[in-house]
Amino acid sequence: MNNYALEIIGLTKRYKGFCLKNIDLRVETGTVVGLIGHNGAGKSTLIKSVLGLVKKDEGNILLPCVPNYTSGQDKRKFCGYIPETLTFYEWMKVGKLIRFISRYYDSWDDQLCQQLLKRYELDPSKAIKVLSNGMRAKLALIISLSHRPPILLLDEPTSGLDPNMKYNFLQELRHIIKDGTTRAVIISSHILGEIEQVANRVAILKNGVKTFDETVDSLLKKWSKISFDASDPRTLNLPPEYVIRELNSGHQMVVVRYDDTAEIVNWLRYQGATGICVTPPNLHEVYAQVSQLESHEAREEGVAGFHEYLRYSQF
């Protein structure tokens, strides 16, 4: 039996010059989904469509984790949301804004709210108009968590936070998923290291289309990172889909399919590369390579030709 907290089925939203196309995304209870993609890929449109902030053209949004939920109910009552751009009533003080917003949620937990205010060092007597970007981000986090929503939809939620606050927020996400307070999270971020820290799954959007949807572990296991030294990396003849990148240390690296690792290592040795080391890649490195694959029109031809060359090479 499926144990979904959120189901996005056939979601389509059309704009002039852009279309979010037939998105299926089923988020199991206890799961954090990292939503990644370049600017304009459709991440914010997807999140806003789920919330009903923009009117979808096709598809269904289901909340199986909410007892007796009907499609006519306001999903925002059951979802914590942090938008990419924060907007508050500038003339209010923090405490007054919180009291104003709390009346909208039947599940508002004032004790939790006070704990979060203390944890994030935000003074309720502060006027919103004098808050820094980082303090505004903290306020958005507190509001989104204080009604203990079963679903969290977070669009670049750590933007403006200092490293310590980012760490605390990511720890908070782990905690609320572990204790069952929140059933599922979708988090969009350009900082893939953050996604890798908290997400069980990743979904990649490109030009409004979902191109990947799988667990972080299974995605990373499909790839290897090969670091090496070469006097002139431009002379190394690798398949055109594999891009050599410079490491901070001045060495080179390439991310390759796990099944290609042994052949690529042997080929690099044959071409004079030294100091070859194979290690697991991180999510940022894999995403860069996946993006390269998607943009390479001759990908299959290039790999087939490379393997054919290896069979007849003497090295």
Backbone hydrogen bonds, N-H to C=O, Kabsch-Sander energy under -0.5 kcal/mol:
donor,donor_aa,acceptor,acceptor_aa,energy
5,A,27,V,-3.0
6,L,27,V,-1.6
7,E,62,L,-2.5
8,I,25,L,-2.5
9,I,7,E,-0.6
9,I,60,N,-2.8
10,G,8,I,-0.5
11,L,23,I,-2.4
12,T,58,E,-2.1
13,K,20,L,-1.8
15,Y,18,F,-3.4
17,G,15,Y,-0.6
18,F,15,Y,-1.5
20,L,13,K,-3.0
21,K,19,C,-0.7
21,K,208,G,-2.9
22,N,20,L,-0.7
23,I,11,L,-2.8
25,L,8,I,-2.7
27,V,6,L,-3.0
27,V,25,L,-0.6
28,E,26,R,-0.6
29,T,3,N,-2.9
30,G,183,R,-3.8
31,T,28,E,-1.4
31,T,183,R,-0.8
33,V,31,T,-0.5
33,V,185,V,-3.3
34,G,32,V,-0.6
34,G,201,R,-2.8
35,L,33,V,-0.6
35,L,187,I,-2.7
36,I,34,G,-0.7
36,I,203,A,-2.4
41,A,38,H,-1.9
46,L,42,G,-2.3
47,I,43,K,-2.1
48,K,44,S,-2.7
49,S,45,T,-2.2
50,V,46,L,-2.1
51,L,47,I,-1.8
52,G,48,K,-1.0
53,L,48,K,-2.1
54,V,48,K,-1.2
56,K,54,V,-0.6
57,D,12,T,-2.6
58,E,12,T,-1.8
60,N,9,I,-2.4
62,L,7,E,-2.7
65,C,5,A,-1.2
66,V,63,L,-2.0
69,Y,66,V,-1.7
73,Q,70,T,-1.9
75,K,73,Q,-0.7
77,K,74,D,-1.8
78,F,75,K,-1.6
79,C,75,K,-0.6
80,G,151,I,-3.1
82,I,153,L,-1.9
86,L,84,E,-0.5
90,E,88,F,-1.0
92,M,89,Y,-1.6
94,V,126,K,-2.6
95,G,124,P,-3.1
97,L,93,K,-2.5
98,I,94,V,-2.3
99,R,95,G,-2.2
100,F,96,K,-2.4
101,I,97,L,-2.7
102,S,98,I,-2.4
103,R,99,R,-0.9
103,R,100,F,-0.5
104,Y,101,I,-1.9
105,Y,102,S,-1.1
106,D,104,Y,-0.6
108,W,105,Y,-1.2
109,D,146,S,-2.9
110,D,108,W,-0.7
113,C,109,D,-2.2
114,Q,110,D,-2.4
115,Q,111,Q,-2.0
116,L,112,L,-2.4
117,L,113,C,-2.4
118,K,114,Q,-1.9
119,R,115,Q,-2.6
120,Y,116,L,-2.8
121,E,118,K,-1.0
122,L,117,L,-2.5
123,D,121,E,-0.5
126,K,123,D,-1.8
128,I,92,M,-2.5
129,K,90,E,-1.1
130,V,127,A,-1.5
131,L,128,I,-1.7
136,R,132,S,-2.2
137,A,133,N,-2.1
138,K,134,G,-1.9
139,L,135,M,-2.2
140,A,136,R,-2.2
141,L,137,A,-2.0
142,I,138,K,-2.5
143,I,139,L,-2.4
144,S,140,A,-2.3
145,L,141,L,-1.6
146,S,142,I,-1.8
147,H,143,I,-0.5
148,R,145,L,-1.8
151,I,78,F,-1.6
152,L,184,A,-2.0
153,L,80,G,-3.5
154,L,152,L,-0.5
154,L,186,I,-3.0
155,D,82,I,-2.7
155,D,153,L,-0.5
156,E,154,L,-0.8
156,E,188,S,-2.5
159,S,156,E,-1.2
161,L,158,T,-2.2
166,K,162,D,-2.5
167,Y,163,P,-2.2
168,N,164,N,-2.2
169,F,165,M,-2.5
170,L,166,K,-2.5
171,Q,167,Y,-2.2
172,E,168,N,-2.1
173,L,169,F,-2.2
174,R,170,L,-2.0
175,H,171,Q,-2.2
176,I,172,E,-2.6
177,I,173,L,-1.8
178,K,174,R,-2.3
179,D,175,H,-2.6
180,G,177,I,-0.6
181,T,176,I,-0.7
182,T,176,I,-1.8
183,R,150,P,-1.7
184,A,150,P,-1.7
185,V,31,T,-2.1
186,I,152,L,-2.7
187,I,33,V,-2.7
188,S,154,L,-3.4
189,S,35,L,-1.0
192,L,190,H,-1.2
194,E,191,I,-1.2
195,I,191,I,-1.3
196,E,192,L,-2.7
197,Q,193,G,-1.4
198,V,194,E,-1.4
199,A,195,I,-3.0
200,N,32,V,-2.4
201,R,32,V,-1.9
202,V,214,E,-2.7
203,A,34,G,-2.7
204,I,212,F,-1.8
205,L,36,I,-2.6
206,K,209,V,-2.7
208,G,41,A,-2.1
209,V,206,K,-1.6
211,T,204,I,-2.8
211,T,209,V,-0.7
212,F,204,I,-1.1
214,E,202,V,-1.9
216,V,200,N,-2.7
219,L,215,T,-2.2
220,L,216,V,-2.6
221,K,217,D,-2.0
222,K,218,S,-0.5
222,K,219,L,-1.2
223,W,220,L,-1.6
224,S,256,V,-2.7
225,K,279,T,-2.8
226,I,224,S,-0.5
226,I,254,V,-2.9
227,S,225,K,-0.6
227,S,277,C,-2.9
228,F,252,Q,-2.4
229,D,274,T,-2.9
235,T,232,D,-2.2
236,L,233,P,-1.5
238,L,236,L,-1.2
242,Y,239,P,-2.2
243,V,241,E,-0.7
244,I,242,Y,-0.5
245,R,253,M,-3.1
247,L,251,H,-3.3
250,G,247,L,-1.9
252,Q,228,F,-2.8
253,M,245,R,-2.4
254,V,226,I,-1.9
256,V,224,S,-2.5
256,V,254,V,-0.5
258,Y,222,K,-3.0
260,D,257,R,-1.4
261,T,257,R,-0.6
261,T,258,Y,-1.3
264,I,260,D,-2.5
265,V,261,T,-2.7
266,N,262,A,-2.3
267,W,263,E,-2.3
268,L,264,I,-2.6
269,R,265,V,-2.3
270,Y,266,N,-2.4
271,Q,267,W,-1.4
272,G,269,R,-1.8
273,A,268,L,-2.6
274,T,229,D,-2.4
277,C,227,S,-2.6
279,T,225,K,-2.6
279,T,277,C,-0.5
286,V,282,N,-2.1
287,Y,283,L,-2.8
288,A,284,H,-2.1
289,Q,285,E,-1.6
290,V,286,V,-3.1
291,S,287,Y,-2.6
292,Q,288,A,-1.5
293,L,289,Q,-2.3
294,E,290,V,-2.3
295,S,291,S,-1.4
296,H,292,Q,-0.6
296,H,293,L,-1.1
297,E,295,S,-0.9
299,R,296,H,-1.2
302,G,298,A,-2.5
303,V,299,R,-2.2
304,A,300,E,-2.4
305,G,301,E,-2.3
306,F,302,G,-1.9
307,H,303,V,-2.5
308,E,304,A,-2.2
309,Y,305,G,-2.0
310,L,306,F,-2.3
311,R,307,H,-1.7
312,Y,308,E,-0.8
312,Y,309,Y,-0.8
313,S,309,Y,-0.6
313,S,310,L,-0.9
315,F,313,S,-0.7
